Protein backbone atom coordinates (compact mmCIF):
# COMPACT_ATOMS: atom_id res chain seq x y z
CA UNK A 1 0.00 0.00 0.00
CA UNK A 2 1.25 3.46 -0.84
CA UNK A 3 1.46 5.93 2.00
CA UNK A 4 -0.60 9.06 1.48
CA UNK A 5 0.63 11.38 4.22
CA UNK A 6 3.95 13.13 4.03
CA UNK A 7 6.08 14.72 6.69
CA UNK A 8 4.71 18.00 7.90
CA UNK A 9 6.57 21.13 6.84
CA UNK A 10 6.22 24.46 8.62
CA UNK A 11 2.86 26.03 7.79
CA UNK A 12 4.51 29.13 6.34
CA UNK A 13 6.45 27.00 3.82
CA UNK A 14 3.33 25.31 2.49
CA UNK A 15 1.21 26.57 -0.35
CA UNK A 16 -2.55 26.13 -0.20
CA UNK A 17 -3.70 23.39 -2.57
CA UNK A 18 -6.63 21.94 -4.46
CA UNK A 19 -7.06 18.16 -4.29
CA UNK A 20 -8.77 16.08 -6.97
CA UNK A 21 -9.99 12.56 -6.24
CA UNK A 22 -10.79 9.79 -8.71
CA UNK A 23 -13.03 7.71 -6.44
CA UNK A 24 -13.19 3.96 -6.85
CA UNK A 25 -14.34 1.01 -4.78
CA UNK A 26 -10.81 -0.32 -4.25
CA UNK A 27 -8.61 2.75 -4.88
CA UNK A 28 -8.79 6.52 -4.87
CA UNK A 29 -6.51 8.44 -7.21
CA UNK A 30 -5.15 11.75 -5.87
CA UNK A 31 -3.85 14.79 -7.74
CA UNK A 32 -2.83 18.19 -6.41
CA UNK A 33 -2.56 21.71 -7.77
CA UNK A 34 -1.27 24.82 -6.11
CA UNK A 35 -3.96 27.35 -5.26
CA UNK A 36 -2.17 30.10 -7.17
CA UNK A 37 -0.03 28.17 -9.68
CA UNK A 38 -3.00 26.01 -10.81
CA UNK A 39 -0.81 23.28 -12.32
CA UNK A 40 -2.31 19.83 -11.77
CA UNK A 41 0.02 16.94 -11.02
CA UNK A 42 -0.74 13.31 -10.18
CA UNK A 43 0.16 12.57 -6.58
CA UNK A 44 -0.63 9.09 -5.33
CA UNK A 45 -3.16 6.28 -5.11
CA UNK A 46 -4.91 5.51 -1.84
CA UNK A 47 -5.69 1.82 -1.43
CA UNK A 48 -9.15 1.64 0.18
CA UNK A 49 -9.44 -0.06 3.60
CA UNK A 50 -12.85 0.91 4.97
CA UNK A 51 -14.89 4.11 5.23
CA UNK A 52 -13.52 5.21 8.60
CA UNK A 53 -9.87 4.52 7.80
CA UNK A 54 -10.17 6.07 4.34
CA UNK A 55 -11.65 9.25 5.85
CA UNK A 56 -8.99 9.36 8.56
CA UNK A 57 -6.20 9.13 5.98
CA UNK A 58 -7.85 11.72 3.73
CA UNK A 59 -8.31 14.12 6.70
CA UNK A 60 -4.63 13.72 7.55
CA UNK A 61 -3.59 14.23 3.93
CA UNK A 62 -5.75 17.36 3.58
CA UNK A 63 -4.25 18.79 6.78
CA UNK A 64 -0.64 17.91 5.88
CA UNK A 65 -0.93 19.27 2.32
CA UNK A 66 -2.87 22.46 3.25
CA UNK A 67 -5.75 21.50 0.95
CA UNK A 68 -8.46 24.16 0.83
CA UNK A 69 -10.78 22.69 -1.82
CA UNK A 70 -11.52 19.15 -3.02
CA UNK A 71 -12.82 18.17 -6.46
CA UNK A 72 -14.30 14.67 -6.76
CA UNK A 73 -14.84 13.11 -10.19
CA UNK A 74 -18.48 12.15 -10.77
CA UNK A 75 -18.69 9.07 -13.03
CA UNK A 76 -21.68 9.88 -15.19
CA UNK A 77 -22.69 7.60 -18.04
CA UNK A 78 -21.78 8.73 -21.54
CA UNK A 79 -25.36 10.01 -22.01
CA UNK A 80 -25.00 12.13 -18.84
CA UNK A 81 -27.29 10.02 -16.66
CA UNK A 82 -26.37 8.82 -13.18
CA UNK A 83 -25.75 5.16 -12.41
CA UNK A 84 -24.97 3.28 -9.19
CA UNK A 85 -21.34 4.43 -9.12
CA UNK A 86 -22.35 8.09 -9.50
CA UNK A 87 -24.72 7.72 -6.54
CA UNK A 88 -22.00 6.03 -4.45
CA UNK A 89 -19.53 8.78 -5.37
CA UNK A 90 -22.07 11.47 -4.39
CA UNK A 91 -22.49 9.84 -0.95
CA UNK A 92 -18.69 9.65 -0.59
CA UNK A 93 -18.34 13.37 -1.46
CA UNK A 94 -20.98 14.29 1.12
CA UNK A 95 -19.19 12.25 3.84
CA UNK A 96 -15.93 13.90 2.80
CA UNK A 97 -17.47 17.37 3.07
CA UNK A 98 -18.80 16.63 6.57
CA UNK A 99 -15.78 14.79 7.96
CA UNK A 100 -12.83 16.65 6.41
CA UNK A 101 -14.11 20.18 6.80
CA UNK A 102 -13.16 21.77 3.45
CA UNK A 103 -15.34 22.57 0.45
CA UNK A 104 -16.03 19.61 -1.84
CA UNK A 105 -17.27 19.85 -5.41
CA UNK A 106 -18.43 17.09 -7.75
CA UNK A 107 -17.35 17.40 -11.40
CA UNK A 108 -18.08 15.32 -14.49
CA UNK A 109 -15.30 12.79 -15.05
CA UNK A 110 -16.50 11.03 -18.20
CA UNK A 111 -13.63 9.53 -20.21
CA UNK A 112 -10.93 10.59 -17.71
CA UNK A 113 -9.66 7.02 -17.21
CA UNK A 114 -9.35 6.64 -20.97
CA UNK A 115 -7.47 9.95 -21.14
CA UNK A 116 -5.26 8.87 -18.21
CA UNK A 117 -4.31 5.64 -20.00
CA UNK A 118 -3.49 7.63 -23.14
CA UNK A 119 -1.32 10.05 -21.16
CA UNK A 120 0.53 7.23 -19.43
CA UNK A 121 1.20 5.46 -22.70
CA UNK A 122 2.00 8.44 -24.94
CA UNK A 123 3.27 11.28 -22.80
CA UNK A 124 4.81 9.56 -19.80
CA UNK A 125 6.20 6.62 -21.77
CA UNK A 126 4.53 4.05 -19.55
CA UNK A 127 3.17 0.90 -21.10
CA UNK A 128 0.14 -0.44 -19.29
CA UNK A 129 0.03 -4.10 -18.39
CA UNK A 130 -3.35 -5.45 -19.47
CA UNK A 131 -5.36 -6.72 -16.56
CA UNK A 132 -9.09 -6.91 -16.25
CA UNK A 133 -10.32 -4.07 -14.12
CA UNK A 134 -13.81 -2.89 -13.44
CA UNK A 135 -15.74 -2.20 -16.63
CA UNK A 136 -13.08 -3.98 -18.72
CA UNK A 137 -10.55 -1.14 -18.46
CA UNK A 138 -6.82 -1.78 -18.37
CA UNK A 139 -5.20 -1.16 -15.00
CA UNK A 140 -1.61 -0.88 -13.98
CA UNK A 141 -0.47 -3.80 -11.88
CA UNK A 142 1.88 -1.99 -9.49
CA UNK A 143 1.60 1.37 -7.76
CA UNK A 144 4.81 1.11 -5.75
CA UNK A 145 7.26 1.18 -8.67
CA UNK A 146 7.70 4.95 -8.50
CA UNK A 147 5.43 5.62 -11.47
CA UNK A 148 1.95 7.03 -11.52
CA UNK A 149 -1.12 4.81 -11.63
CA UNK A 150 -4.09 5.25 -13.94
CA UNK A 151 -6.07 6.36 -10.86
CA UNK A 152 -3.67 9.20 -9.96
CA UNK A 153 -3.38 10.35 -13.56
CA UNK A 154 -7.20 10.23 -13.93
CA UNK A 155 -7.41 12.48 -10.85
CA UNK A 156 -4.92 14.83 -12.55
CA UNK A 157 -7.08 14.90 -15.71
CA UNK A 158 -10.14 15.72 -13.58
CA UNK A 159 -8.20 18.54 -11.91
CA UNK A 160 -6.79 19.90 -15.19
CA UNK A 161 -10.25 20.06 -16.72
CA UNK A 162 -11.66 21.69 -13.58
CA UNK A 163 -8.90 24.32 -13.49
CA UNK A 164 -9.26 25.04 -17.22
CA UNK A 165 -12.94 25.93 -16.90
CA UNK A 166 -12.83 27.56 -13.46
CA UNK A 167 -11.64 31.16 -13.13
CA UNK A 168 -9.13 31.87 -10.37
CA UNK A 169 -10.57 30.51 -7.17
CA UNK A 170 -11.88 32.83 -4.53
CA UNK A 171 -10.65 32.37 -0.98
CA UNK A 172 -12.38 29.31 0.45
CA UNK A 173 -12.05 28.12 4.00
C-alpha positions in Angstrom: 0.0 0.0 0.0 1.2 3.5 -0.8 1.5 5.9 2.0 -0.6 9.1 1.5 0.6 11.4 4.2 3.9 13.1 4.0 6.1 14.7 6.7 4.7 18.0 7.9 6.6 21.1 6.8 6.2 24.5 8.6 2.9 26.0 7.8 4.5 29.1 6.3 6.5 27.0 3.8 3.3 25.3 2.5 1.2 26.6 -0.3 -2.5 26.1 -0.2 -3.7 23.4 -2.6 -6.6 21.9 -4.5 -7.1 18.2 -4.3 -8.8 16.1 -7.0 -10.0 12.6 -6.2 -10.8 9.8 -8.7 -13.0 7.7 -6.4 -13.2 4.0 -6.8 -14.3 1.0 -4.8 -10.8 -0.3 -4.3 -8.6 2.8 -4.9 -8.8 6.5 -4.9 -6.5 8.4 -7.2 -5.1 11.7 -5.9 -3.9 14.8 -7.7 -2.8 18.2 -6.4 -2.6 21.7 -7.8 -1.3 24.8 -6.1 -4.0 27.4 -5.3 -2.2 30.1 -7.2 0.0 28.2 -9.7 -3.0 26.0 -10.8 -0.8 23.3 -12.3 -2.3 19.8 -11.8 0.0 16.9 -11.0 -0.7 13.3 -10.2 0.2 12.6 -6.6 -0.6 9.1 -5.3 -3.2 6.3 -5.1 -4.9 5.5 -1.8 -5.7 1.8 -1.4 -9.1 1.6 0.2 -9.4 -0.1 3.6 -12.8 0.9 5.0 -14.9 4.1 5.2 -13.5 5.2 8.6 -9.9 4.5 7.8 -10.2 6.1 4.3 -11.7 9.3 5.8 -9.0 9.4 8.6 -6.2 9.1 6.0 -7.8 11.7 3.7 -8.3 14.1 6.7 -4.6 13.7 7.5 -3.6 14.2 3.9 -5.8 17.4 3.6 -4.3 18.8 6.8 -0.6 17.9 5.9 -0.9 19.3 2.3 -2.9 22.5 3.3 -5.7 21.5 1.0 -8.5 24.2 0.8 -10.8 22.7 -1.8 -11.5 19.1 -3.0 -12.8 18.2 -6.5 -14.3 14.7 -6.8 -14.8 13.1 -10.2 -18.5 12.2 -10.8 -18.7 9.1 -13.0 -21.7 9.9 -15.2 -22.7 7.6 -18.0 -21.8 8.7 -21.5 -25.4 10.0 -22.0 -25.0 12.1 -18.8 -27.3 10.0 -16.7 -26.4 8.8 -13.2 -25.7 5.2 -12.4 -25.0 3.3 -9.2 -21.3 4.4 -9.1 -22.4 8.1 -9.5 -24.7 7.7 -6.5 -22.0 6.0 -4.5 -19.5 8.8 -5.4 -22.1 11.5 -4.4 -22.5 9.8 -1.0 -18.7 9.6 -0.6 -18.3 13.4 -1.5 -21.0 14.3 1.1 -19.2 12.3 3.8 -15.9 13.9 2.8 -17.5 17.4 3.1 -18.8 16.6 6.6 -15.8 14.8 8.0 -12.8 16.6 6.4 -14.1 20.2 6.8 -13.2 21.8 3.4 -15.3 22.6 0.5 -16.0 19.6 -1.8 -17.3 19.8 -5.4 -18.4 17.1 -7.8 -17.4 17.4 -11.4 -18.1 15.3 -14.5 -15.3 12.8 -15.0 -16.5 11.0 -18.2 -13.6 9.5 -20.2 -10.9 10.6 -17.7 -9.7 7.0 -17.2 -9.4 6.6 -21.0 -7.5 9.9 -21.1 -5.3 8.9 -18.2 -4.3 5.6 -20.0 -3.5 7.6 -23.1 -1.3 10.0 -21.2 0.5 7.2 -19.4 1.2 5.5 -22.7 2.0 8.4 -24.9 3.3 11.3 -22.8 4.8 9.6 -19.8 6.2 6.6 -21.8 4.5 4.1 -19.5 3.2 0.9 -21.1 0.1 -0.4 -19.3 0.0 -4.1 -18.4 -3.3 -5.5 -19.5 -5.4 -6.7 -16.6 -9.1 -6.9 -16.3 -10.3 -4.1 -14.1 -13.8 -2.9 -13.4 -15.7 -2.2 -16.6 -13.1 -4.0 -18.7 -10.5 -1.1 -18.5 -6.8 -1.8 -18.4 -5.2 -1.2 -15.0 -1.6 -0.9 -14.0 -0.5 -3.8 -11.9 1.9 -2.0 -9.5 1.6 1.4 -7.8 4.8 1.1 -5.8 7.3 1.2 -8.7 7.7 4.9 -8.5 5.4 5.6 -11.5 1.9 7.0 -11.5 -1.1 4.8 -11.6 -4.1 5.3 -13.9 -6.1 6.4 -10.9 -3.7 9.2 -10.0 -3.4 10.4 -13.6 -7.2 10.2 -13.9 -7.4 12.5 -10.9 -4.9 14.8 -12.6 -7.1 14.9 -15.7 -10.1 15.7 -13.6 -8.2 18.5 -11.9 -6.8 19.9 -15.2 -10.2 20.1 -16.7 -11.7 21.7 -13.6 -8.9 24.3 -13.5 -9.3 25.0 -17.2 -12.9 25.9 -16.9 -12.8 27.6 -13.5 -11.6 31.2 -13.1 -9.1 31.9 -10.4 -10.6 30.5 -7.2 -11.9 32.8 -4.5 -10.6 32.4 -1.0 -12.4 29.3 0.4 -12.0 28.1 4.0 
